[in-house]
Amino acid sequence: MPNILLTGGAGFIGSHVAQALLRQGHNLAILDCFDSFYPPAWKRRNLEEVASSGKFTLFEGDIRDPGSVERAFAAFQPATVVHLAARAGIRPSIESPFLYEQVNVGGTFHLLEAARSHGVHGFVFGSSSSVYGEGPVPFREDNCALRPISPYAATKLAGESISYTYSHLYSMSVACLRFFTVYGPRQRPDLAIHKFTALIEKGQEVPVFGAGDTSRDYTYIDDIVAGVNAAVEWCGHGPPGRARHEILNLGNSIPVKLNDLLAAIEKATGLPARRKRLPLQAGDLPVTMADISKAGNLLGFQPSTQLEEGLAHFVAWYRQQPEDLRG
């Protein structure tokens, strides 16, 4: 099996992807800086779960530091890179736009440049549905009039553009995966389903921005991992020396209103939610919904986890966590 370098492998999505790659027999290295956006102890615990699926090499380093990136590439010599490391979050990006540019744009440049210099053929980039802004629904990859409305979204769109340039110039196979509101065990504490579950379990008020009619295309982690794995295979089986660059939606294609999500979490927990109405926040989209026909055709992507099932898995996981790791 070829060597795969996974950035952000200690995070929510990354740790699940890492386990899947190990179970498939891949030689895996993880590059992660364990930043303090949420407690590093959570990420260490994620890696303990990853280790239960096989051995991997860990490089502790920041993708903003080209030296750290180069050391990982030189030591491990990956054939494929799965780049999931990023500074995440819509609202925090509005408060710290330069940090997001440094990590998400500068860091992606460093990885692509290292991939070029080490002859890496395959590169999978974790992008976001937020790049679509307030575009027409369902979101389609061939929509060229993208107007992202947060610095985070803008940095993800920049990453896609940078990866196209490297694919074109250096004959890389690149898959840019636009993730749609991923949830499941190990989800970050700042994301809605984790945050709402924690507040409901504690009997505290749940913030509801606007009338609760904003909609999101919630996608369960196992379905996302299946899409990432398929993208890794797609990158690895392309003809050497030929540039290929594809942008692909990975979503569930079933938008759920915020009010309906809260009702579903109430059902999953068996507890009532105390709603606190608040104004809409800058950077929020009214609706996200993926057209997944391209990913279906190219990767065989077909999500299968219904919201009720996914929430049940998440709540069961949440209740098994120590108090200091619940959020």
N, C-alpha and C positions, 0 to 999 in steps of 0.2 A: 504494500500500500504506500502511496506517495505521502511525504510529510505535509501536514497542514498546520499553518500558524493561525491561531484564532486570537484576535484582539478583543478585549472586554470579556474574556471567558469566565471571569468571576461574577459577572452580573446576572441579571434575571434571564434574559434570552440566551446570553452567551453560555451560561452554565448548563442549560438544557441542551444546547447545540453540542457542547463539549461531550456530554454523556452519550449523545447519539453517535457522534463520530467515533468515540472509543468503542462503543458496542459493535460498530461496523468493522473494527479492526484497524482504523487509521492510526498512524504515528502522529501524535498531537503535541503541540506546544502552545501555551497560553501566555500572552503578553497583557499584563494588567497593572495599573498603578494603585489600585485600592484607594481611590480618591474619597474625600469625605462628603460627597453630595448626599449620601446616606451612610450609616455606620459601616466602616470597613469590616467589623466583626460579622456582619451579615454575609459579606462576600467570602470571608474565610470559611464560614459555615457552608456556603454554596460549593466551595471547592472540596470540602470534605465529602459532600454528596457526589461530586464528579469523580473523586478518587475511588469511590465504591464501584465504578464502572471500568476502571483500568488505570494504567500508569500514564502520566503525561509529564512534560517538562514545563516548569513555570519560570518565566522571566518577569521579574518585577521592574517595571519601567513605564515611563510616561511617553505617549506618542508625540508629545510636543518636543521631546528631546531626540534629535536625530541620532545621537550616539547610542541611546538605549535601543532605538529601533534597529540600528545597524548591528549591534551586538547580538540581538535575537536572530536576525537573518543570517549573520555569519556563522553563528554557532549551530543553528538548526537546519539551515538550507531548505526552506519550504518549497514545495512545488506549487502549492495553492495557498492563498491568504483569504481568510474570512474576517472581514473588518467590521466588528460590531462595537468597538470602543467609541464612545461619544459622550459629550456633555449633553444631557437630556433635559427636556422640560420646556414647555412653551413660556410660561410666566417667568421662570427664573432667567430665561434668555433675554427677556425685555429689560431685566434689571442689570444683567452682566453681559452685554452683547460682545465685548471684546474677548472675554474668556471663551465664549462659544466659538468665536472665529478662530482663536488660537488652537483649540482642541479639535474642532470638527472640520475646519478647513486646513489649517497648518498641519495638524496631525495626519490628515489624509494625504496631503502632499508628501510628507516624510515616508509614509508607508508605500505609496506608489513609486516614489523615487528609489526606495530600497528594493522593491519588487523588480523595477527595471534593471537595476545594477546587478541583481542576483539571478536574472533570467527566469523570473517567475512567470508562468504562463496563465494561471487562473487567478481571478480576483473577484471575490463576492463582497459587495458593499451593502451594509445595512442602512437603508434610507427610510423615509417616513411618508405617510399619507399627507402630512401637513404641508408638503410642497405644493399641493393642489390649490391651497388657499380657498377662496370662495368660488371655485370653478363649478361647471355643470356636473350634476350627479346623474348616473354613477360616474366615478372618476375613472378615466381611461388613460392609458399610457401615451396615446397619440395626441393628447391635448397639449399643444405647444404654447398656449397662452397662460403660462403658470405665473401667478402673482402671490408668492408666499407672504403671509401677514404677521410673521414673527421672526426674530433673528434666528431662532433654532431652525425653522423651516427653510430660511434663506441659506443657512450653512449646509443643510442636507442637499438642497438643490445644487449648491456650489460643488459639493462632493461628487454628485453625479456628473457634472460637467467636466470636472478635473479627470475623473476616471475615463470619460470618453476620449479626452485628449491623449491620455497614456495608452489607451487601447489602440487608437488610430496610429500613433507614432511608433509604438513598440510591439504591435501585434499581440496584445493580450486579449484573453477571453474574459470579459467583465460582465457580471450580472449585478445590477442594482435592484435591490428588493425593497419596495415601498411597503413597510409594515403598517397594518391598520389596527390600532388600539389592542395591543397584545395583553392578555391576562392569564393568570393561572398561578400555581404554586411558585414561590420565590419572587412574586411580583414586587416591584419597588414600592416602598411605603407611601410615596407621594402620588401614586396613580389611583384613579377613582375607586376601583373595586376594592383594593386593599384598604385605602383610607376610609371608605364608607363602612366596610365590614368592621374595622377597628372601632370606629365611633359608635356603631350600632351595638356592638358587643359590650361597650363600656357605658351604654345608655346616654351618650353625649349627642349634641345636635349635629346634624349632617348638613353642610352647606349646599344649597341648591341655587345655582346661579341662573337668574332669569326665571322663566315660567316652568323650567324643567322639560322643555320640548326640544332642546338640542339633541341630536342623534349621533351615535357613534357605531362604527362597524366593529364590534368586539370580536376578537379572534383568539381562540384558545391556543396556548403555547405549543401543544403537541402538533397542531396543524401548521403553525409557523415553522417549527423545527423540520417537519416533513418537507416544506418548501425550501428551506435553506439547504437541506441535504440534497434535494434534487438539483438545486443550483450548483452545488459543489460538483456533482456528477456531470452536469452540463458543461461547466468550465473545464473539467478534466478530460473530457472526451472530444474536445474540439480539435480541428487539424492544427498542428504546430505551425507557427509562423504566420497565422492568419488572424487578423483583428476581428473580434466579435464583441459587440456591446449591446446588451439588452436591458431594458427597464421593465420590471414586472411587479404588478400588484399582488401582495399576499394579504388577503382579507377574507372575511366570512360572507360578504355580500348581503348581509341582513342588518340594516341599521336599527338600533334600539334607542328609543327616547330615554332621557335621564330619569323621568318619572317611572317608566316601566322597568328600568334597571334597578332602581331602588326597591320597587315592589318584588322583583325577583330575588334580590339579596335578603329582603325580609322573609321571603319564603324559605330560602336556603338556610338562614340562621334560625328561623322560628322566633324572631324578635322584631318589634316595631322600630321604625326609624323616626326620630324626632327631626323634622325638617326645618331648616332655617333659610328663609328666602333672602337672596342677595342679588345685587345687580350683575348683569353679564360682565365678563372680564375681557380686557383687550387681548387680542390674539386668538380668542376662541372661535372655532368654526361652527356654523349652524348645523351642519350635517356632514358626515363622511360615509361613503359607500363605495366599495371596490367593484369594478368590473374585472373579474378574474379569468376571463376567457383566454387571454394571452398566456397567463401562467398555466392554465389548464392544458392548452395546446402544446406549449414548449416544455413544460416540466411535469405534466401529468398532475398538477396541483388540484386537489379537491378536498376542501375542509369538510370535516364530518362531525365536529363536536358542537352540539346545541348549547345555548347559553345556560339553560337550567343544569345540564350535566356538568359543564365547566365550572359553574359557581359552586356546585356541590363539592367538587374536587378541591376548589380553592378554600372553601370554608373548613373542610376537613383538615387540610394542611395547616391552615391558620391556627386552628385550635390545638394542634399538636406542638406548636412552637413555644419555646420558653417565653416568659413574660417580656424580657428585655428585647426580644426579637420580633415582637408582634406589631410594633408601630403604634 
